[in-house]
Amino acid sequence: MKALLGLALLVVSGFVSADDELPEASAADVQQLVQVCRQMAVEDEITKEELSEYLLDCVNDQLNEMGYHQIDALPKS
């Protein structure tokens, strides 16, 4: 799990803006984070009912750590 997250962080590299405006992650970057978080959900045995909220929280946690704006909803697959 941590290896996947580490790989995702290497692939999805970002920067923190010097001003108060945080950059938005590209759609491809967000989609990749969703896939990583899906794998984490399987490993964490998240139920189908909890999956959407788990994925949104997981993706936003990663975006926050990378210095990007958080998203309000998961992208449509």
Secondary structure, 3 states (H helix, E strand, C coil): CHHHHHHHHHHCCCCCCCCCCCCCCCHHHHHHHHHHHHHHHHHCCCCHHHHHHHHHHHHHHHHHHCCCCCCCCCCCC
